[in-house]
Amino acid sequence: MANSVNISIEAPIENQIQEITYDGQEMYQAPLSMSENLARMAQKIDFNKTEDEYIGNIKKEGESSSDVKSEDESKDPGYQSSLWPWDSVRNKLRNALTEVCVLADVLSIAKEKRYMVLDPIQPDQVENRLMVQVYGRKKALGAAAAVLLAGVERLRASENMRTSRNMPDFHIDLLRLRQNWRLKKVSNTIIGDLSYRTAGSKFGQTGVFEVTKAPEEAITQALSLNTGPGGQLQGPPPSALRVTVPPELQGVAFISVLCQKEQEDVVSATLNASVVTCPGTLPGEGAELHWQQKLEAAQNVLFCKELFARLAAEAVQLDASIPHMVVGNQIMATPEGPAASKSEHDHVLEHSLHQLLRAVHHQNTHHPFPHPATGPLGPSKRRCLAGPTAADRYELLDMSKDQSLLEQIIQQAQHFFMRRRTEYVLDTIAKEVKDPLIVSHWNALNSPTQSCVKINIMAYGYDAVCRTSLVVHVGEKTLKCICRDGKVRHMSYELQELRDLIYCQIYQHQMVAVQAVARCMGWQLLASSSHLGSGPVEPLANASSCLLASPTGDRMISIRCEPSIGINVSIAQSPKKDFFASELVQEKKWENLGGAFKEIKLEKMEGKNFLNKMELLMACLSSPS
């Protein structure tokens, strides 16, 4: 450079903060004087190191930095700075100390003729000055009292001004805000957090908001608008707080779950931003929400964003037969199994999504306690018992598997479809079949992926005589039916299988109920078969029949039940009215075998239902006339 300019470098004027008083004032530490600075620099000298060690360290540092050349050396090659600014001072002081120590040792040996002396060390006596402590405590209490009195005066002045002007209190609103939200003071700013991190959330986006005091002009304008003709406030008073939420958390967000038949849209999230007016807000360019509702809306936006981000990540990672798609703010998943159509929003599945995410938050913060207490924290009780129970590799892999939120909500949607189809089949059969009655009882307490319905088949007025009960467990893609005899039947999601099973149970109930009524009437059961080998082959189940005899034995009733046709009832009478002796059958006793069976038209008989008609028929045939 042609012209060199001298640059003076000075330390910044900022001093360290020594104390922060209770009213928020900062007390700075006074800068060091020249003598204090010299004493501080002298304290950095290490007198324990010898001169050779110190020079060796300096040489090593000089060799490591010999490759770096500065502009000062190029400008003034004749000037060479010392290795250390305090080098000469330290060396002279150390040499003087060494000579004095040697002289003192020589004098002590020549005088006392002793080579080692143990000198006792006297402890320093602390002077207890009671008056000094009293005055110190009095001064400290006076300073604290002055701070409190100054704060009281400021609060009193603020309260008087607020009362005279009928203004809302900022500190009262801040106290209410602090009761429900986490706040902290950073310098002169009040910052809050509305995220779910303390509840176990690991979402990366922060939920920081800022709390400021609303301008007095806006509060005065809001009071003037809310003041009625009589000078009374109409509606809630305006708040003295103003909450500033990040732009990405403003508006209103919600998760919309739609189920379509042609294109299964099981989980689709829609994020919309809108402005909602609320009474008691401050007027301005746009009506703002009250701080409580504004923070709740922002927290809901953050929750929906976390839920949608987790579902979108799971939809991309899952390996499904039909790949899931994430387009914009929609997630389209196609489940396997029954399909149903529901164009409107499903609030139950939306609530299930919220519950699943909150369950994940709960698991992140609530770990099972180890057994024994010295064990590792984190593994479940089942995994802790894997060693003592000698679990194999497949069991360990099964323990490590965990269903994602998307898989769980798809399973709940499939179960929801399966339950609706089961309800439709039972309601349809109950409308079609009037005799007997079909009553369905759904359990009120069910799991999200399994429901239970108890079906009672009974005739009106004969429920105490005979009743057929069966239980149907509705799963995600299958049905399990436990019949009256204890047999378990597994069915798929096809409706026809459940319909055929219900119809078979209905006709079995009719046959069992007829036999129960016959026993009550005194009739005897001669034969019964639930799987007849005679007659045409039934397309649905098997035909069944029973043969009943009157108490006197002169009347018989034959009942044949065919699921595809219905119930046929025939009667026979003995002795035969058309019995004639022949060459083969000459004795008259053979006329008691009974004649041919004659079919009865049940639809023309009186009676409310089938069992009532059979009861009237048995009563008629039992009479001697």
C-alpha positions as CSV (number, residue, x, y, z in Angstrom):
1,M,0.0,0.0,0.0
2,A,1.3,3.5,-0.8
3,N,-0.1,5.2,2.2
4,S,-0.4,3.4,5.5
5,V,-3.1,4.3,8.0
6,N,-2.8,3.6,11.7
7,I,-5.8,1.8,13.1
8,S,-6.5,1.9,16.8
9,I,-8.2,-1.2,18.2
10,E,-10.0,-0.8,21.5
11,A,-12.0,-3.1,23.7
12,P,-15.8,-2.7,23.5
13,I,-17.4,-0.4,26.1
14,E,-19.8,-3.2,27.0
15,N,-19.2,-4.4,30.5
16,Q,-20.4,-7.7,32.1
17,I,-23.7,-7.7,33.9
18,Q,-23.0,-8.0,37.7
19,E,-26.6,-8.1,39.0
20,I,-30.2,-8.0,37.9
21,T,-32.5,-6.4,40.4
22,Y,-36.0,-7.6,41.1
23,D,-37.5,-4.8,39.0
24,G,-35.5,-5.9,36.0
25,Q,-32.7,-3.3,36.1
26,E,-29.3,-4.5,35.1
27,M,-26.2,-3.5,37.2
28,Y,-23.0,-3.5,35.1
29,Q,-19.5,-4.2,36.4
30,A,-17.1,-1.2,36.5
31,P,-14.2,-1.4,34.1
32,L,-10.7,-2.3,35.5
33,S,-8.2,0.4,36.3
34,M,-4.6,0.4,35.1
35,S,-3.3,-1.1,38.3
36,E,-6.0,-3.7,38.4
37,N,-5.4,-4.7,34.8
38,L,-1.6,-5.0,35.6
39,A,-2.4,-7.2,38.6
40,R,-4.6,-9.4,36.5
41,M,-2.0,-9.8,33.8
42,A,0.7,-10.6,36.4
43,Q,-1.5,-13.4,37.8
44,K,-1.2,-15.2,34.6
45,I,2.6,-15.7,35.1
46,D,3.4,-19.3,36.0
47,F,6.5,-19.1,38.3
48,N,6.6,-22.9,38.7
49,K,8.0,-23.5,35.3
50,T,11.8,-23.3,34.8
51,E,13.3,-21.0,32.2
52,D,14.5,-23.9,30.0
53,E,11.0,-25.5,29.9
54,Y,9.3,-22.2,29.1
55,I,11.8,-21.4,26.3
56,G,11.3,-24.9,24.9
57,N,7.6,-24.5,24.8
58,I,8.0,-21.1,23.1
59,K,10.3,-22.6,20.5
60,K,7.8,-25.4,19.7
61,E,5.1,-22.9,19.2
62,G,7.4,-20.8,17.1
63,E,8.2,-23.8,14.9
64,S,4.5,-24.7,14.3
65,S,3.7,-21.1,13.3
66,S,6.9,-20.5,11.2
67,D,5.0,-21.2,8.0
68,V,2.7,-18.2,8.5
69,K,4.1,-14.9,7.5
70,S,2.5,-11.6,8.5
71,E,2.5,-8.3,6.7
72,D,4.3,-6.6,9.7
73,E,7.4,-8.8,9.2
74,S,7.5,-7.9,5.5
75,K,7.3,-4.2,6.3
76,D,9.9,-4.1,9.1
77,P,12.3,-7.1,8.8
78,G,14.8,-5.6,11.3
79,Y,12.4,-5.5,14.2
80,Q,12.0,-8.8,16.1
81,S,9.5,-9.0,19.0
82,S,10.3,-10.9,22.1
83,L,9.0,-14.4,22.6
84,W,6.8,-13.2,25.5
85,P,6.0,-9.7,26.7
86,W,6.7,-10.6,30.4
87,D,9.8,-12.8,29.7
88,S,12.5,-10.5,31.1
89,V,10.4,-9.5,34.1
90,R,9.7,-13.1,35.0
91,N,13.3,-14.2,34.6
92,K,14.7,-11.4,36.8
93,L,12.2,-12.0,39.5
94,R,12.8,-15.7,39.5
95,N,16.6,-15.3,39.7
96,A,16.2,-12.8,42.6
97,L,13.9,-15.2,44.4
98,T,16.3,-18.1,43.9
99,E,19.3,-16.1,45.3
100,V,17.3,-14.8,48.3
101,C,16.2,-18.4,49.1
102,V,19.7,-19.7,49.0
103,L,21.0,-16.9,51.2
104,A,18.3,-17.5,53.8
105,D,19.1,-21.3,53.8
106,V,22.8,-20.6,54.3
107,L,22.2,-18.2,57.2
108,S,19.7,-20.5,59.0
109,I,22.2,-23.5,58.7
110,A,25.2,-21.4,59.9
111,K,23.2,-20.0,62.9
112,E,21.1,-22.9,64.2
113,K,23.1,-25.9,63.0
114,R,19.9,-27.6,62.0
115,Y,19.1,-28.8,58.5
116,M,15.3,-29.2,58.8
117,V,12.8,-27.2,60.9
118,L,9.0,-27.8,61.1
119,D,7.3,-24.4,61.6
120,P,3.7,-24.6,62.8
121,I,1.1,-22.6,60.8
122,Q,-1.1,-20.4,62.8
123,P,-4.7,-20.2,61.6
124,D,-6.1,-16.8,60.6
125,Q,-8.3,-15.4,63.3
126,V,-11.6,-14.1,62.1
127,E,-12.8,-11.1,63.9
128,N,-16.5,-11.3,64.7
129,R,-17.9,-7.8,64.5
130,L,-21.6,-8.1,65.3
131,M,-22.4,-4.5,64.6
132,V,-20.9,-4.8,61.1
133,Q,-23.1,-7.8,60.3
134,V,-26.1,-6.0,61.7
135,Y,-25.4,-2.9,59.6
136,G,-24.9,-5.1,56.5
137,R,-28.1,-7.0,57.0
138,K,-29.9,-3.7,57.6
139,K,-28.5,-2.3,54.4
140,A,-29.5,-5.4,52.4
141,L,-33.1,-5.4,53.8
142,G,-33.3,-1.7,53.1
143,A,-32.3,-2.2,49.5
144,A,-34.9,-5.1,49.1
145,A,-37.6,-2.9,50.7
146,A,-36.8,-0.1,48.3
147,V,-37.1,-2.3,45.3
148,L,-40.5,-3.6,46.6
149,L,-41.8,-0.2,47.4
150,A,-40.7,1.1,43.9
151,G,-42.6,-1.8,42.3
152,V,-45.7,-1.2,44.5
153,E,-45.7,2.4,43.5
154,R,-45.5,1.6,39.8
155,L,-48.3,-1.0,40.1
156,R,-50.4,1.5,42.1
157,A,-49.9,4.2,39.5
158,S,-50.7,1.7,36.7
159,E,-53.8,0.4,38.5
160,N,-55.1,4.0,39.2
161,M,-54.6,4.9,35.6
162,R,-56.4,1.7,34.4
163,T,-59.3,2.2,36.8
164,S,-59.7,5.8,35.9
165,R,-59.7,4.9,32.2
166,N,-61.6,1.6,32.6
167,M,-58.8,-0.3,30.7
168,P,-58.2,-4.1,30.9
169,D,-55.3,-5.2,33.1
170,F,-52.3,-6.6,31.1
171,H,-50.9,-8.5,34.1
172,I,-54.2,-10.2,34.9
173,D,-54.5,-11.3,31.3
174,L,-50.9,-12.5,31.4
175,L,-51.6,-14.5,34.5
176,R,-54.6,-16.2,32.8
177,L,-52.4,-16.9,29.8
178,R,-49.7,-18.4,32.0
179,Q,-52.2,-20.7,33.7
180,N,-52.8,-22.6,30.4
181,W,-49.7,-22.1,28.3
182,R,-45.9,-22.3,28.8
183,L,-44.3,-18.9,28.9
184,K,-40.8,-17.6,29.5
185,K,-39.1,-14.2,29.4
186,V,-36.1,-13.8,27.1
187,S,-34.5,-10.4,27.6
188,N,-37.5,-7.9,27.3
189,T,-39.7,-10.3,25.3
190,I,-42.3,-12.8,26.5
191,I,-42.2,-16.0,24.5
192,G,-44.5,-19.0,24.7
193,D,-44.6,-22.5,23.4
194,L,-47.7,-24.3,22.1
195,S,-46.1,-27.5,20.8
196,Y,-46.7,-31.0,22.2
197,R,-43.0,-31.7,23.0
198,T,-43.7,-32.0,26.7
199,A,-46.4,-34.5,25.9
200,G,-44.0,-36.7,23.9
201,S,-44.1,-35.2,20.4
202,K,-41.0,-35.4,18.3
203,F,-42.2,-33.2,15.5
204,G,-39.5,-30.8,14.2
205,Q,-41.6,-27.7,13.7
206,T,-41.6,-25.3,16.6
207,G,-44.7,-23.7,18.1
208,V,-43.1,-20.5,19.5
209,F,-45.4,-17.5,19.8
210,E,-44.8,-14.0,21.2
211,V,-46.9,-12.1,23.7
212,T,-47.0,-8.3,23.6
213,K,-49.2,-5.6,25.1
214,A,-52.0,-4.3,22.9
215,P,-51.8,-0.7,22.0
216,E,-54.0,1.6,24.1
217,E,-55.5,3.2,21.0
218,A,-56.8,-0.1,19.8
219,I,-58.2,-1.0,23.3
220,T,-59.9,2.4,23.6
221,Q,-61.4,2.0,20.1
222,A,-62.7,-1.5,21.1
223,L,-64.2,-0.2,24.3
224,S,-66.0,2.6,22.4
225,L,-67.5,0.1,20.0
226,N,-68.6,-2.3,22.7
227,T,-70.0,0.4,25.0
228,G,-73.8,0.6,24.8
229,P,-76.1,3.6,25.1
230,G,-76.2,3.4,28.9
231,G,-72.4,3.3,29.3
232,Q,-72.3,-0.5,29.9
233,L,-70.2,-3.0,28.0
234,Q,-72.0,-5.2,25.5
235,G,-70.2,-8.5,25.3
236,P,-66.9,-9.6,26.8
237,P,-64.3,-6.8,27.4
238,P,-61.3,-6.6,25.0
239,S,-58.0,-8.2,26.0
240,A,-54.9,-6.3,26.8
241,L,-52.7,-9.0,25.2
242,R,-51.7,-9.5,21.7
243,V,-50.4,-12.9,20.6
244,T,-48.3,-13.2,17.5
245,V,-48.3,-16.7,16.0
246,P,-45.9,-17.8,13.2
247,P,-47.4,-17.5,9.7
248,E,-47.3,-21.3,9.1
249,L,-49.5,-21.9,12.1
250,Q,-52.2,-19.3,11.3
251,G,-55.7,-20.2,10.1
252,V,-57.7,-23.3,10.7
253,A,-56.7,-26.9,9.9
254,F,-58.6,-30.1,10.0
255,I,-58.3,-33.8,8.9
256,S,-61.0,-34.9,6.6
257,V,-61.5,-38.7,6.2
258,L,-63.6,-39.9,3.2
259,C,-64.5,-43.4,2.1
260,Q,-65.3,-44.0,-1.5
261,K,-66.2,-47.1,-3.3
262,E,-64.8,-46.8,-6.8
263,Q,-61.6,-45.2,-5.6
264,E,-60.9,-46.0,-2.0
265,D,-59.9,-42.7,-0.4
266,V,-59.6,-44.0,3.2
267,V,-57.4,-41.1,4.6
268,S,-57.4,-37.7,3.0
269,A,-56.3,-34.6,4.8
270,T,-57.3,-31.1,3.8
271,L,-55.7,-28.1,5.3
272,N,-57.6,-24.9,4.9
273,A,-56.9,-21.4,6.3
274,S,-59.8,-19.1,7.2
275,V,-60.5,-16.2,9.5
276,V,-63.1,-16.6,12.2
277,T,-64.5,-13.6,13.9
278,C,-65.0,-13.6,17.7
279,P,-66.6,-11.1,20.0
280,G,-64.3,-9.3,22.3
281,T,-61.5,-8.9,19.8
282,L,-59.6,-5.8,18.8
283,P,-60.8,-4.1,15.6
284,G,-58.3,-3.3,13.0
285,E,-57.4,-4.3,9.4
286,G,-59.1,-7.6,10.1
287,A,-60.9,-8.9,13.2
288,E,-58.4,-10.9,15.3
289,L,-59.3,-13.9,17.4
290,H,-59.2,-13.8,21.1
291,W,-55.7,-15.0,22.3
292,Q,-57.1,-18.2,23.8
293,Q,-58.9,-19.2,20.6
294,K,-56.0,-18.1,18.5
295,L,-53.6,-20.3,20.4
296,E,-55.9,-23.3,20.3
297,A,-56.4,-22.9,16.6
298,A,-52.6,-22.6,16.1
299,Q,-52.0,-25.7,18.3
300,N,-54.6,-27.6,16.3
301,V,-52.8,-26.6,13.0
302,L,-49.5,-27.9,14.5
303,F,-51.2,-31.2,15.5
304,C,-52.8,-31.7,12.1
305,K,-49.5,-31.0,10.4
306,E,-47.7,-33.5,12.6
307,L,-50.4,-36.1,12.0
308,F,-50.4,-35.6,8.2
309,A,-46.6,-35.6,8.0
310,R,-46.5,-38.9,9.8
311,L,-49.2,-40.5,7.7
312,A,-47.5,-39.3,4.5
313,A,-44.2,-40.8,5.5
314,E,-45.8,-44.1,6.4
315,A,-47.7,-44.1,3.1
316,V,-44.5,-43.8,1.2
317,Q,-42.6,-46.4,3.3
318,L,-45.3,-49.1,3.4
319,D,-45.2,-51.9,0.9
320,A,-48.8,-52.5,-0.1
321,S,-50.3,-54.6,-2.9
322,I,-51.8,-51.4,-4.3
323,P,-49.3,-48.6,-3.6
324,H,-50.6,-45.6,-1.5
325,M,-50.4,-42.2,-3.1
326,V,-49.6,-38.9,-1.5
327,V,-50.6,-36.0,-3.7
328,G,-50.4,-32.5,-2.3
329,N,-52.4,-32.5,0.9
330,Q,-54.2,-35.8,0.2
331,I,-53.3,-39.4,1.1
332,M,-55.1,-42.1,-0.9
333,A,-54.9,-45.6,0.4
334,T,-56.7,-48.6,-1.1
335,P,-57.5,-51.4,1.4
336,E,-58.2,-55.0,0.5
337,G,-61.5,-56.5,1.3
338,P,-65.1,-55.2,1.4
339,A,-65.8,-51.9,-0.1
340,A,-68.4,-49.4,1.0
341,S,-69.3,-45.9,0.0
342,K,-69.6,-42.9,2.3
343,S,-69.3,-39.5,0.7
344,E,-69.5,-37.4,3.8
345,H,-66.7,-36.9,6.3
346,D,-66.3,-39.7,8.9
347,H,-65.9,-38.1,12.3
348,V,-65.2,-41.5,14.0
349,L,-62.1,-42.2,11.9
350,E,-60.9,-38.7,12.4
351,H,-61.2,-39.1,16.2
352,S,-59.4,-42.4,15.9
353,L,-56.5,-40.7,14.1
354,H,-56.2,-38.2,16.9
355,Q,-56.3,-40.9,19.5
356,L,-53.6,-42.9,17.7
357,L,-51.2,-40.0,17.5
358,R,-51.8,-39.1,21.2
359,A,-51.1,-42.7,22.1
360,V,-47.8,-42.4,20.3
361,H,-47.0,-39.3,22.3
362,H,-47.9,-41.2,25.5
363,Q,-45.6,-44.1,24.6
364,N,-42.7,-41.7,24.0
365,T,-42.9,-40.4,27.6
366,H,-44.2,-43.4,29.5
367,H,-41.8,-46.3,29.4
368,P,-42.5,-49.6,31.2
369,F,-40.6,-49.9,34.5
370,P,-37.8,-52.5,34.3
371,H,-38.0,-55.8,36.2
372,P,-35.7,-56.0,38.1
373,A,-35.1,-52.4,38.8
374,T,-31.5,-52.7,37.7
375,G,-32.5,-53.7,34.2
376,P,-32.5,-51.5,31.1
377,L,-35.2,-48.9,30.7
378,G,-37.2,-49.1,27.5
379,P,-37.9,-52.8,26.5
380,S,-41.4,-54.0,27.2
381,K,-42.2,-56.7,29.7
382,R,-42.6,-59.3,26.9
383,R,-39.1,-58.6,25.6
384,C,-37.6,-58.7,29.1
385,L,-39.0,-62.2,29.5
386,A,-37.7,-63.3,26.1
387,G,-34.4,-64.5,27.7
388,P,-35.8,-66.5,30.6
389,T,-38.4,-68.1,28.3
390,A,-35.9,-68.9,25.6
391,A,-37.7,-67.0,22.8
392,D,-36.6,-67.9,19.3
393,R,-35.7,-65.6,16.4
394,Y,-39.2,-65.5,15.0
395,E,-40.8,-64.5,18.3
396,L,-38.2,-61.8,18.7
397,L,-39.0,-60.4,15.3
398,D,-42.7,-60.6,16.1
399,M,-42.1,-58.5,19.3
400,S,-40.2,-55.9,17.3
401,K,-43.0,-55.4,14.8
402,D,-45.2,-52.4,15.3
403,Q,-48.1,-51.2,13.3
404,S,-48.0,-47.8,11.8
405,L,-50.8,-45.2,12.2
406,L,-51.8,-45.7,8.5
407,E,-52.1,-49.4,8.9
408,Q,-54.2,-49.1,12.0
409,I,-56.6,-46.6,10.5
410,I,-57.0,-48.8,7.4
411,Q,-57.8,-51.7,9.6
412,Q,-60.4,-49.6,11.5
413,A,-61.9,-48.5,8.2
414,Q,-62.1,-52.1,7.0
415,H,-63.8,-53.1,10.3
416,F,-66.2,-50.2,9.9
417,F,-67.2,-51.4,6.4
418,M,-67.6,-55.0,7.7
419,R,-69.8,-53.9,10.6
420,R,-72.0,-51.9,8.3
421,R,-72.4,-54.9,6.0
422,T,-73.2,-57.2,8.9
423,E,-75.8,-54.7,10.2
424,Y,-77.4,-54.5,6.7
425,V,-77.7,-58.3,6.4
426,L,-79.2,-58.7,9.9
427,D,-81.7,-55.9,9.3
428,T,-82.7,-57.2,5.9
429,I,-83.3,-60.7,7.2
430,A,-85.3,-59.3,10.2
431,K,-87.5,-57.5,7.7
432,E,-88.0,-60.5,5.4
433,V,-88.6,-63.1,8.1
434,K,-91.6,-62.3,10.3
435,D,-91.7,-65.7,12.0
436,P,-89.7,-66.3,14.1
437,L,-88.5,-62.9,15.4
438,I,-84.8,-62.0,15.0
439,V,-83.4,-59.7,17.7
440,S,-79.8,-58.3,17.4
441,H,-77.9,-56.9,20.4
442,W,-74.6,-55.1,19.6
443,N,-72.1,-54.7,22.4
444,A,-71.6,-51.1,23.5
445,L,-68.0,-51.8,24.5
446,N,-66.0,-52.8,21.4
447,S,-62.5,-52.5,20.2
448,P,-61.7,-50.3,17.1
449,T,-61.1,-53.5,15.0
450,Q,-63.5,-56.0,16.5
451,S,-67.2,-55.9,17.4
452,C,-69.6,-58.5,18.8
453,V,-73.3,-59.0,18.1
454,K,-75.6,-61.5,19.8
455,I,-78.5,-62.8,17.7
456,N,-81.6,-64.2,19.4
457,I,-84.1,-66.2,17.4
458,M,-87.5,-66.7,19.1
459,A,-91.2,-66.9,18.4
460,Y,-93.6,-64.3,19.8
461,G,-95.2,-65.7,23.0
462,Y,-92.9,-68.7,23.1
463,D,-89.6,-67.1,24.0
464,A,-89.6,-69.0,27.4
465,V,-90.2,-72.3,25.7
466,C,-87.3,-72.2,23.2
467,R,-84.8,-69.6,22.2
468,T,-81.8,-69.9,19.9
469,S,-78.8,-67.7,20.5
470,L,-75.6,-67.2,18.5
471,V,-72.8,-64.8,18.7
472,V,-71.1,-63.2,15.7
473,H,-67.6,-61.6,16.0
474,V,-67.1,-59.0,13.3
475,G,-63.4,-58.6,12.5
476,E,-61.6,-56.7,9.8
477,K,-62.1,-59.0,6.8
478,T,-63.7,-62.1,8.4
479,L,-66.6,-63.2,10.6
480,K,-66.6,-65.8,13.3
481,C,-70.0,-67.2,14.4
482,I,-70.4,-69.3,17.6
483,C,-73.6,-71.3,17.4
484,R,-75.8,-72.7,20.1
485,D,-74.2,-76.1,20.0
486,G,-70.8,-74.6,20.5
487,K,-69.6,-75.0,17.0
488,V,-67.5,-72.2,15.6
489,R,-67.8,-71.2,11.9
490,H,-65.5,-68.9,10.1
491,M,-66.8,-66.8,7.2
492,S,-65.3,-64.4,4.8
493,Y,-66.6,-60.8,4.0
494,E,-69.1,-62.1,1.5
495,L,-72.7,-61.3,2.6
496,Q,-74.2,-64.5,1.2
497,E,-72.3,-66.7,3.7
498,L,-73.8,-64.9,6.7
499,R,-77.2,-64.9,5.1
500,D,-77.2,-68.6,4.5
501,L,-76.0,-69.3,8.1
502,I,-78.8,-67.2,9.6
503,Y,-81.4,-68.9,7.5
504,C,-80.1,-72.4,8.5
505,Q,-80.3,-71.3,12.2
506,I,-83.9,-70.1,11.7
507,Y,-85.1,-73.5,10.4
508,Q,-83.1,-75.4,13.0
509,H,-84.8,-73.2,15.6
510,Q,-88.3,-74.0,14.2
511,M,-87.6,-77.8,14.5
512,V,-86.2,-77.5,18.0
513,A,-89.1,-75.2,19.1
514,V,-91.8,-77.6,17.7
515,Q,-90.3,-80.5,19.7
516,A,-90.2,-78.3,22.9
517,V,-93.9,-77.4,22.4
518,A,-94.8,-81.0,21.8
519,R,-93.2,-82.0,25.1
520,C,-95.2,-79.3,26.8
521,M,-98.4,-80.7,25.2
522,G,-97.6,-84.3,26.2
523,W,-96.8,-85.5,22.7
524,Q,-94.1,-88.0,22.1
525,L,-91.1,-87.7,19.8
526,L,-90.9,-90.8,17.7
527,A,-88.1,-89.8,15.3
528,S,-86.0,-86.8,14.5
529,S,-83.3,-86.1,11.9
530,S,-81.5,-82.9,11.0
531,H,-79.9,-84.4,7.9
532,L,-82.4,-86.3,5.8
533,G,-81.2,-88.5,3.0
534,S,-84.5,-88.7,1.2
535,G,-86.0,-86.2,-1.2
536,P,-84.3,-83.8,-3.6
537,V,-81.0,-82.3,-2.8
538,E,-81.2,-78.9,-1.1
539,P,-79.2,-76.1,-2.6
540,L,-78.8,-74.6,0.9
541,A,-78.0,-76.8,3.9
542,N,-79.9,-80.1,4.5
543,A,-83.6,-80.9,5.0
544,S,-84.7,-82.0,8.5
545,S,-87.8,-83.7,9.9
546,C,-89.4,-85.0,13.0
547,L,-92.3,-87.4,13.8
548,L,-94.6,-86.7,16.7
549,A,-97.3,-89.0,18.3
550,S,-100.2,-87.9,20.4
551,P,-100.5,-89.0,24.1
552,T,-103.0,-91.8,23.1
553,G,-100.9,-92.8,20.1
554,D,-103.8,-92.6,17.6
555,R,-102.5,-89.4,15.9
556,M,-99.2,-88.6,14.3
557,I,-97.7,-85.4,12.9
558,S,-94.9,-85.4,10.4
559,I,-92.9,-82.1,10.0
560,R,-90.4,-81.7,7.2
561,C,-88.3,-78.5,7.0
562,E,-86.6,-77.6,3.7
563,P,-84.6,-74.3,3.7
564,S,-85.3,-73.7,0.1
565,I,-89.1,-74.5,0.2
566,G,-90.2,-74.0,3.7
567,I,-92.0,-76.2,6.3
568,N,-94.5,-79.0,5.4
569,V,-96.8,-80.5,8.0
570,S,-98.7,-83.8,7.5
571,I,-101.0,-85.8,9.9
572,A,-102.0,-89.5,10.0
573,Q,-104.8,-91.2,12.0
574,S,-105.1,-94.7,13.5
575,P,-107.0,-97.0,13.3
576,K,-107.4,-96.7,9.6
577,K,-110.9,-95.9,8.3
578,D,-110.2,-97.5,5.0
579,F,-108.7,-100.8,6.3
580,F,-110.1,-104.0,4.7
581,A,-109.0,-107.5,5.4
582,S,-107.2,-109.4,2.6
583,E,-105.5,-112.7,2.0
584,L,-102.2,-111.3,3.2
585,V,-103.4,-109.1,6.0
586,Q,-106.4,-110.8,7.6
587,E,-106.1,-109.7,11.3
588,K,-107.8,-106.5,12.3
589,K,-104.9,-105.4,14.6
590,W,-103.0,-104.1,11.7
591,E,-105.4,-101.2,11.3
592,N,-103.7,-99.5,14.2
593,L,-100.6,-98.8,12.1
594,G,-102.1,-95.6,10.9
595,G,-103.2,-94.4,7.5
596,A,-101.5,-92.3,4.9
597,F,-100.2,-88.8,5.8
598,K,-102.2,-85.9,4.6
599,E,-100.6,-82.5,4.1
600,I,-102.0,-79.5,6.0
601,K,-102.1,-76.0,4.6
602,L,-100.6,-73.9,7.3
603,E,-101.4,-70.6,5.7
604,K,-105.1,-71.3,6.1
605,M,-104.9,-72.2,9.8
606,E,-105.5,-69.8,12.6
607,G,-102.6,-68.7,14.7
608,K,-100.1,-65.8,15.1
609,N,-97.0,-67.8,14.1
610,F,-95.9,-71.3,13.3
611,L,-95.6,-72.5,16.9
612,N,-99.1,-71.2,17.7
613,K,-100.6,-73.1,14.8
614,M,-98.8,-76.3,15.8
615,E,-100.0,-75.8,19.4
616,L,-103.6,-75.5,18.2
617,L,-103.2,-78.5,15.9
618,M,-101.8,-80.7,18.7
619,A,-104.6,-79.5,21.0
620,C,-107.2,-80.4,18.3
621,L,-105.7,-83.8,17.6
622,S,-105.4,-84.6,21.3
623,S,-109.1,-84.2,22.0
624,P,-111.1,-87.6,22.0
625,S,-113.8,-86.2,19.7
